[in-house]
């Protein structure tokens, strides 16, 4: 993830640098999907992803036990609600009047929850994961490439014991792992060596001080974090939870640090983060991370349980519950990075997954709403109103050098950061990224042009285009 260094106590490790507030509208032309208020009461509403999440919460409270999950149909821009009606047709009428498209299903939320408890009891082996898929009204069980022999037999027999039409199971490539690595973005030193993670979202701690959220396994790995590989620590872990959940609250050491509530999406542009929201299956989401930049995909499951192989105990399992499952790719170093919507909703923090951004894979995220509730933090600028100062707004510079995430500035900082306060002679890649510019190696990794290559012929998208593949 690109981030901004703190030269004068003004700029934080920005989740995203700085840019005009209209950047999201420029990058996200479909951000303003229409809301159909003219339809009749029984006609499903046309909704944006945020609206679908809100409506789902409302209907869940309205229907109680009859509610069996929901998902967003991106093709029709409608919320589909699963209902176990029995002989009570009134629950269907209520959901339709609220504006949802109703689908009657067999498995209730209580039955799916009970099935998940059986899996936890009988199939908690390293390399397995499961989540509720409202599109199929079943639990989707995944087993990575390490699940073989008796462990694979255990998974299969447990799924079979749940009964017909309760769960599906499939193998997935690679192995489930947390995505912490040595290198770039936010850095820490441990007895085992250097590690890196990605900053998720800047927040305000409950005591009013500036802080940020990242993955819990990052906060457990190290207490102090820096914005450069060999730099002095600038932030200290205040709270860290892993396993069980996967989030950390890290407070900036200087209480005068000014932060920005946005996500850097490359090319000197940002998406303003305005709210935290719950994930909805079927919605498009974007992930930003320090290793692979920006990638997009779809939420495929909720309330996921992932059984990571323990990093401290060769025979142990680190189980994390309540995660968001997606088909967005991620790689080592992306841990803690932000998952968000095109409307500026903060959704998740990168936890772990399998695969990579070449072959694809599954990635799981800690819900931001749960992390905020647990830590007492709030989204927003901790230092808002204190004065930004000159140089805190990025400007488009056609002559600027392209920011290469793999490049170093001679200090070990591989951030690829776009730092508008830096001069051209610092090697800090100042100014907005010009899609046509190269860094002398043919690397156009900062390009907004999806057809641009990184000099290796891979055509990789490192976070500068919201039309990136996943």
C-alpha positions as CSV (number, residue, x, y, z in Angstrom):
1,X,0.0,0.0,0.0
2,X,1.3,3.4,-0.8
3,X,1.7,5.5,2.3
4,X,2.9,9.0,3.2
5,X,5.8,9.5,5.5
6,X,5.6,11.9,8.4
7,X,8.2,14.6,7.8
8,X,6.8,17.4,10.0
9,X,4.2,15.8,12.4
10,X,1.5,16.6,9.8
11,X,1.1,13.7,7.5
12,X,0.4,10.2,8.9
13,X,1.1,6.9,7.3
14,X,-1.9,7.7,5.1
15,X,-4.2,4.9,4.2
16,X,-4.1,6.7,1.2
17,X,-2.1,9.9,0.6
18,X,-4.2,12.9,-0.4
19,X,-6.1,14.1,-3.4
20,X,-9.2,16.1,-4.3
21,X,-12.4,14.9,-2.6
22,X,-13.9,14.4,-6.1
23,X,-11.4,11.6,-6.8
24,X,-13.9,8.9,-6.0
25,X,-16.4,10.2,-8.4
26,X,-13.7,10.3,-11.1
27,X,-12.5,6.8,-10.5
28,X,-15.9,5.3,-9.7
29,X,-18.3,6.4,-12.4
30,X,-21.0,4.0,-11.2
31,X,-20.9,5.2,-7.6
32,X,-24.2,6.9,-7.9
33,X,-26.6,4.1,-8.7
34,X,-30.2,5.2,-8.6
35,X,-32.6,4.6,-5.8
36,X,-36.0,3.7,-7.1
37,X,-38.5,5.5,-4.9
38,X,-41.3,5.6,-7.4
39,X,-42.0,1.9,-7.4
40,X,-45.0,0.3,-5.6
41,X,-44.6,-1.2,-2.2
42,X,-44.2,-4.7,-3.5
43,X,-41.7,-3.8,-6.2
44,X,-38.0,-4.5,-5.3
45,X,-36.0,-1.4,-4.9
46,X,-33.0,-0.5,-7.0
47,X,-30.2,-0.1,-4.5
48,X,-26.5,0.7,-4.2
49,X,-24.4,-1.7,-2.2
50,X,-24.6,0.5,0.9
51,X,-28.4,0.7,0.7
52,X,-28.6,-3.1,0.3
53,X,-26.6,-3.6,3.5
54,X,-28.9,-1.2,5.4
55,X,-32.1,-2.8,4.0
56,X,-30.8,-6.2,4.9
57,X,-30.3,-5.2,8.5
58,X,-33.8,-3.7,8.7
59,X,-35.5,-6.7,7.3
60,X,-33.5,-9.1,9.5
61,X,-34.9,-7.2,12.5
62,X,-38.4,-7.2,11.0
63,X,-38.6,-10.9,10.2
64,X,-36.8,-12.4,13.2
65,X,-36.4,-16.2,12.9
66,X,-37.9,-16.3,9.5
67,X,-34.9,-14.3,8.1
68,X,-32.4,-16.7,6.5
69,X,-29.8,-14.4,5.1
70,X,-29.7,-12.1,2.0
71,X,-27.5,-11.2,-0.9
72,X,-27.1,-8.4,-3.4
73,X,-27.9,-9.1,-7.0
74,X,-25.5,-6.8,-8.8
75,X,-27.1,-7.4,-12.2
76,X,-30.5,-6.1,-11.1
77,X,-29.2,-4.0,-8.2
78,X,-31.7,-5.5,-5.9
79,X,-31.5,-7.2,-2.4
80,X,-32.6,-10.8,-2.4
81,X,-33.8,-11.9,1.0
82,X,-34.1,-15.6,2.0
83,X,-37.2,-16.4,4.0
84,X,-38.3,-19.5,5.8
85,X,-42.0,-18.8,5.9
86,X,-43.6,-22.1,6.8
87,X,-47.3,-21.3,6.9
88,X,-46.8,-17.7,7.7
89,X,-47.1,-15.9,4.4
90,X,-47.1,-12.5,6.2
91,X,-43.3,-12.6,6.5
92,X,-43.0,-12.7,2.7
93,X,-45.4,-9.7,2.4
94,X,-43.4,-7.7,4.9
95,X,-40.1,-8.3,3.2
96,X,-41.6,-7.4,-0.2
97,X,-43.1,-4.2,1.2
98,X,-39.7,-3.2,2.6
99,X,-38.3,-3.3,-0.9
100,X,-36.6,-6.7,-1.2
101,X,-36.9,-9.5,-3.6
102,X,-38.0,-12.5,-1.6
103,X,-36.9,-16.1,-2.0
104,X,-38.4,-18.9,0.1
105,X,-35.7,-21.4,1.2
106,X,-35.4,-24.5,3.3
107,X,-32.5,-23.9,5.8
108,X,-33.1,-21.4,8.6
109,X,-30.4,-19.2,10.1
110,X,-30.6,-21.3,13.3
111,X,-30.1,-24.6,11.3
112,X,-27.1,-23.2,9.4
113,X,-25.6,-21.9,12.7
114,X,-26.0,-25.3,14.3
115,X,-24.4,-27.0,11.3
116,X,-21.4,-24.6,11.6
117,X,-21.0,-25.6,15.3
118,X,-20.8,-29.3,14.2
119,X,-18.0,-28.4,11.8
120,X,-16.2,-26.5,14.5
121,X,-16.4,-29.5,16.8
122,X,-15.5,-32.2,14.3
123,X,-13.6,-30.6,11.4
124,X,-11.4,-28.0,12.9
125,X,-8.2,-29.0,11.1
126,X,-5.5,-26.6,9.6
127,X,-6.4,-25.6,6.1
128,X,-10.2,-25.6,6.4
129,X,-12.7,-22.8,6.3
130,X,-16.4,-22.4,6.1
131,X,-19.0,-19.7,5.7
132,X,-22.7,-19.2,5.0
133,X,-23.6,-18.7,1.4
134,X,-27.0,-17.2,1.2
135,X,-27.1,-17.7,-2.6
136,X,-27.2,-21.4,-2.1
137,X,-28.7,-21.3,1.4
138,X,-25.9,-23.7,2.4
139,X,-22.6,-23.6,4.3
140,X,-19.7,-23.6,1.9
141,X,-16.8,-25.6,3.2
142,X,-13.3,-25.2,1.7
143,X,-10.2,-27.3,2.2
144,X,-6.8,-26.2,1.0
145,X,-4.1,-28.3,-0.6
146,X,-2.6,-29.3,2.8
147,X,-5.8,-31.1,3.8
148,X,-5.2,-34.7,2.8
149,X,-5.5,-38.3,4.1
150,X,-7.4,-38.7,7.3
151,X,-8.1,-35.0,7.6
152,X,-9.7,-34.9,4.2
153,X,-11.8,-37.9,5.2
154,X,-12.9,-36.2,8.4
155,X,-14.0,-33.1,6.5
156,X,-16.0,-35.2,4.0
157,X,-17.7,-37.3,6.6
158,X,-18.6,-34.3,8.8
159,X,-20.2,-32.5,5.8
160,X,-22.1,-35.7,4.9
161,X,-23.4,-36.0,8.5
162,X,-25.0,-32.6,8.3
163,X,-27.6,-34.0,5.9
164,X,-28.6,-33.4,2.4
165,X,-28.7,-29.8,1.1
166,X,-27.0,-28.3,4.2
167,X,-23.4,-27.9,3.0
168,X,-21.1,-28.1,0.1
169,X,-17.4,-28.9,0.1
170,X,-14.6,-28.3,-2.3
171,X,-10.8,-28.2,-2.5
172,X,-9.0,-24.9,-3.1
173,X,-5.5,-24.3,-4.5
174,X,-2.7,-23.1,-2.3
175,X,-2.9,-23.0,1.5
176,X,-4.7,-20.7,4.0
177,X,-2.2,-18.4,5.7
178,X,-2.0,-15.1,7.3
179,X,-0.4,-12.6,4.9
180,X,2.3,-11.0,7.0
181,X,5.8,-10.8,5.4
182,X,9.1,-9.0,5.6
183,X,9.3,-5.9,3.4
184,X,7.2,-2.8,2.9
185,X,4.4,-0.5,4.0
186,X,4.1,-0.5,7.8
187,X,7.2,-2.2,9.3
188,X,8.2,-3.9,12.5
189,X,11.2,-5.7,13.9
190,X,10.9,-8.9,15.8
191,X,13.4,-11.5,17.2
192,X,12.7,-13.5,14.1
193,X,13.4,-10.6,11.8
194,X,11.5,-7.8,10.0
195,X,7.9,-8.0,9.1
196,X,5.5,-5.9,7.2
197,X,1.8,-5.4,7.0
198,X,-0.6,-2.9,5.5
199,X,-2.5,-0.1,7.2
200,X,-6.2,-0.5,7.0
201,X,-8.1,2.6,8.0
202,X,-7.1,5.7,10.0
203,X,-9.4,6.1,13.0
204,X,-9.8,8.1,16.2
205,X,-9.3,6.1,19.4
206,X,-11.8,6.3,22.2
207,X,-9.6,8.8,24.1
208,X,-9.5,11.1,21.0
209,X,-6.0,10.3,19.9
210,X,-5.1,9.4,16.3
211,X,-4.7,5.7,15.5
212,X,-5.2,3.1,12.7
213,X,-6.6,-0.3,12.3
214,X,-4.7,-3.3,10.9
215,X,-4.8,-7.0,11.3
216,X,-4.6,-8.6,14.7
217,X,-1.9,-11.1,13.8
218,X,0.2,-8.1,12.8
219,X,-0.3,-6.5,16.2
220,X,0.4,-9.8,18.0
221,X,3.6,-10.2,16.0
222,X,5.1,-6.8,17.0
223,X,4.3,-3.9,19.3
224,X,5.9,-1.0,17.5
225,X,5.5,0.0,13.9
226,X,7.3,2.3,11.5
227,X,6.5,3.9,8.1
228,X,9.9,2.9,6.7
229,X,11.8,-0.4,6.8
230,X,14.7,1.0,8.9
231,X,12.9,4.0,10.4
232,X,12.1,4.7,14.0
233,X,8.8,3.5,15.3
234,X,6.0,6.0,15.0
235,X,3.0,4.0,16.3
236,X,2.4,1.5,19.1
237,X,-0.1,-1.3,19.4
238,X,-2.8,-0.4,21.9
239,X,-5.1,-3.5,21.4
240,X,-4.5,-6.7,19.4
241,X,-6.8,-9.7,19.1
242,X,-5.7,-12.9,17.3
243,X,-6.8,-15.7,17.0
244,X,-10.6,-15.6,17.6
245,X,-10.8,-12.3,15.8
246,X,-8.2,-10.5,13.7
247,X,-7.8,-6.8,14.4
248,X,-5.4,-4.4,16.0
249,X,-5.7,-0.7,17.1
250,X,-2.4,1.0,16.7
251,X,-2.0,4.5,18.2
252,X,0.4,7.1,16.7
253,X,3.1,8.0,19.2
254,X,2.7,11.7,18.4
255,X,-0.8,12.8,19.4
256,X,-0.5,15.8,17.1
257,X,-0.3,13.5,14.0
258,X,-2.7,14.5,11.3
259,X,-4.5,11.7,9.6
260,X,-6.7,11.3,6.5
261,X,-9.8,9.2,6.2
262,X,-9.3,7.8,2.8
263,X,-7.7,5.0,0.8
264,X,-5.0,5.6,-1.8
265,X,-5.9,3.9,-5.1
266,X,-2.9,5.1,-7.1
267,X,-2.3,7.8,-9.6
268,X,-2.4,10.4,-6.8
269,X,-6.1,9.8,-6.2
270,X,-8.0,8.6,-3.2
271,X,-11.4,7.2,-2.2
272,X,-12.8,9.1,0.7
273,X,-13.9,6.8,3.5
274,X,-17.1,8.1,5.1
275,X,-18.6,5.3,7.1
276,X,-18.2,1.7,8.3
277,X,-20.6,-0.8,6.9
278,X,-21.4,-4.5,7.1
279,X,-20.7,-6.7,4.1
280,X,-23.4,-8.1,1.9
281,X,-22.9,-11.2,-0.2
282,X,-22.9,-10.4,-3.9
283,X,-21.6,-6.8,-3.6
284,X,-18.4,-5.6,-5.3
285,X,-15.6,-4.7,-3.0
286,X,-12.1,-3.3,-3.5
287,X,-9.0,-4.4,-1.6
288,X,-5.9,-2.2,-1.2
289,X,-2.6,-3.8,0.1
290,X,1.0,-2.9,0.3
291,X,2.2,-5.9,-1.8
292,X,-0.3,-6.2,-4.6
293,X,-2.0,-2.8,-4.6
294,X,-5.6,-2.6,-5.7
295,X,-7.8,-5.6,-6.7
296,X,-11.5,-6.0,-6.8
297,X,-14.0,-8.9,-6.4
298,X,-17.2,-10.0,-4.8
299,X,-18.3,-10.9,-1.3
300,X,-19.0,-14.7,-1.4
301,X,-19.8,-15.6,2.2
302,X,-20.3,-14.2,5.7
303,X,-19.6,-15.4,9.2
304,X,-16.7,-17.4,7.9
305,X,-14.5,-19.6,10.1
306,X,-10.9,-20.1,9.0
307,X,-8.5,-22.6,10.6
308,X,-5.0,-21.2,9.9
309,X,-2.0,-23.4,10.6
310,X,-0.5,-21.9,13.8
311,X,2.7,-20.0,13.1
312,X,4.0,-20.7,16.7
313,X,2.9,-24.3,17.2
314,X,3.5,-26.8,14.4
315,X,0.7,-28.9,15.6
316,X,-1.7,-26.1,16.5
317,X,-4.5,-24.3,14.8
318,X,-5.3,-20.5,14.9
319,X,-9.0,-20.3,14.4
320,X,-10.6,-17.0,13.4
321,X,-14.4,-16.5,13.4
322,X,-16.9,-14.1,11.9
323,X,-14.9,-13.2,8.8
324,X,-16.0,-12.0,5.4
325,X,-15.2,-14.4,2.5
326,X,-14.4,-13.0,-0.9
327,X,-12.9,-14.0,-4.3
328,X,-10.5,-11.0,-4.1
329,X,-6.8,-12.0,-4.3
330,X,-4.1,-11.1,-1.8
331,X,-0.5,-12.0,-1.1
332,X,2.0,-11.8,1.8
333,X,2.3,-8.2,3.2
334,X,-1.3,-7.3,2.3
335,X,-2.4,-8.3,5.8
336,X,-4.4,-5.5,7.5
337,X,-5.1,-3.7,4.3
338,X,-8.4,-2.1,3.6
339,X,-11.5,-3.7,2.1
340,X,-14.0,-1.0,1.0
341,X,-16.8,-0.2,-1.4
342,X,-17.0,2.2,-4.3
343,X,-19.2,4.4,-2.2
344,X,-16.5,4.9,0.4
345,X,-17.7,2.4,3.0
346,X,-15.0,0.7,5.2
347,X,-15.9,-3.0,5.2
348,X,-12.9,-5.1,6.3
349,X,-9.3,-5.7,7.2
350,X,-7.3,-8.3,5.3
351,X,-6.8,-11.4,7.4
352,X,-5.6,-14.2,5.2
353,X,-6.4,-16.6,2.4
354,X,-5.1,-18.9,-0.2
355,X,-3.7,-18.4,-3.7
356,X,-2.2,-15.3,-5.1
357,X,-2.9,-12.4,-7.6
358,X,-1.7,-14.4,-10.5
359,X,-3.8,-17.6,-10.2
360,X,-6.5,-16.0,-7.9
361,X,-7.8,-17.4,-4.7
362,X,-10.0,-16.8,-1.6
363,X,-9.3,-14.0,0.9
364,X,-10.9,-13.5,4.3
365,X,-11.4,-10.2,6.1
366,X,-12.1,-9.0,9.6
367,X,-15.3,-6.9,9.6
368,X,-14.5,-3.3,10.4
369,X,-17.7,-2.8,12.3
370,X,-16.8,-5.5,14.7
371,X,-13.3,-4.0,15.2
372,X,-14.6,-0.5,15.8
373,X,-17.1,-1.8,18.4
374,X,-14.5,-3.9,20.2
375,X,-11.9,-1.1,20.3
376,X,-14.2,1.8,20.8
377,X,-12.6,3.6,17.9
378,X,-14.4,5.7,15.3
379,X,-13.7,6.3,11.6
380,X,-12.6,9.8,10.7
381,X,-9.8,12.4,11.0
382,X,-8.4,12.6,14.5
383,X,-6.9,16.0,13.8
384,X,-9.7,17.4,11.6
385,X,-9.8,21.2,11.8
386,X,-6.2,21.6,12.9
387,X,-5.2,22.9,9.6
388,X,-3.7,20.8,6.8
389,X,-0.9,23.0,5.7
390,X,0.7,23.4,2.4
391,X,1.7,20.3,0.5
392,X,-1.0,18.1,2.1
393,X,-3.0,18.0,-1.2
394,X,-1.6,16.1,-4.1
395,X,-1.6,17.7,-7.5
396,X,-1.4,16.1,-10.9
397,X,2.1,16.4,-12.2
398,X,2.4,15.0,-15.8
399,X,6.2,14.9,-15.5
400,X,6.2,13.0,-12.3
401,X,8.1,9.7,-12.1
402,X,5.9,6.6,-11.9
403,X,5.7,5.0,-8.5
404,X,7.0,1.5,-8.5
405,X,5.9,-0.5,-5.4
406,X,9.0,-2.7,-5.8
407,X,11.4,0.2,-6.0
408,X,13.4,1.4,-3.1
409,X,14.4,5.0,-2.3
410,X,17.8,4.1,-1.0
411,X,16.6,3.9,2.6
412,X,14.9,0.5,2.4
413,X,11.5,2.1,2.0
414,X,9.7,0.0,-0.6
415,X,6.4,1.8,-0.2
416,X,6.1,3.2,-3.7
417,X,4.6,6.1,-1.8
418,X,3.4,9.2,-3.6
419,X,4.6,11.9,-1.3
420,X,3.6,15.4,-2.5
421,X,5.9,17.0,0.1
422,X,9.0,15.3,-1.3
423,X,11.3,16.9,-3.9
424,X,12.3,15.3,-7.1
425,X,15.7,14.6,-5.8
426,X,14.7,12.5,-2.9
427,X,13.7,9.4,-4.8
428,X,10.4,9.5,-3.0
429,X,8.4,9.4,-6.2
430,X,6.6,12.7,-5.5
431,X,3.5,13.9,-7.2
432,X,0.7,12.1,-9.0
433,X,1.6,9.1,-11.2
434,X,1.6,9.7,-14.9
435,X,0.3,6.6,-16.7
436,X,2.7,7.1,-19.6
437,X,5.7,7.6,-17.4
438,X,8.2,4.9,-16.6
439,X,10.9,4.6,-13.9
440,X,13.6,3.8,-16.4
441,X,13.0,0.0,-16.3
442,X,9.8,0.0,-18.3
443,X,7.8,-0.5,-15.1
444,X,4.5,1.3,-15.4
445,X,3.1,-0.1,-12.2
446,X,1.6,3.2,-11.2
447,X,-0.4,3.4,-14.3
448,X,-4.2,3.8,-14.4
449,X,-4.2,2.2,-17.8
450,X,-5.4,-1.4,-17.3
451,X,-3.4,-2.4,-20.3
452,X,-0.1,-1.1,-18.9
453,X,2.5,-3.7,-18.1
454,X,5.0,-3.9,-15.3
455,X,7.9,-4.5,-17.5
456,X,7.6,-8.3,-17.2
457,X,4.8,-8.7,-19.6
458,X,2.4,-9.7,-16.9
459,X,0.1,-6.7,-17.3
460,X,-0.2,-6.7,-13.5
461,X,-2.4,-4.2,-11.8
462,X,-0.8,-2.9,-8.7
463,X,-3.5,-0.8,-7.3
464,X,-3.9,2.1,-9.7
465,X,-7.1,1.0,-11.5
466,X,-10.5,0.3,-10.1
467,X,-11.2,-1.8,-13.1
468,X,-8.5,-4.3,-12.0
469,X,-9.1,-8.0,-12.3
470,X,-9.1,-10.2,-9.3
